[in-house]
Amino acid sequence: MHLEDFFCSKIRMKILKLLFKLGQLNTSDLARRLGTNYVVTKRHLVVLEKEGIVSRRLSGKTKFFRLASTLKARALITLFEEWI
């Protein structure tokens, strides 16, 4: 994925801002807070996970997502700390 493709998605950016502010959320909570449906939210989370920006943790059947500890994710955290 190109950098332009990543940053042009408002939903992905909103997911990252929520995870930055709240730590971790499951897909349903993210969808509700974003005002989108579960499938759309899940699709964006798959992209973010594939890029190494978010990581997931299973608790029973529930998947919790948080910002990963990768270089890409740390760079975004730095950006958010300055911007938000």
C-alpha angles and dihedrals in degrees: 000000000000121000091243091055091051097050096041093069110093091192094054091048091049091050090052093048091051092049090047092052100037105029102226138005137173123244095260093051091048092049092049093049091046094047091234132115126264096253094053092047092047091051091055092046090054090055092048092048092048090052091051094244098116132028129202134222124198121224105179104307094336120100116210119198128205137162110285125236094241127122091253092052093046089052090053091047089054090049092050092047089056097038106038 
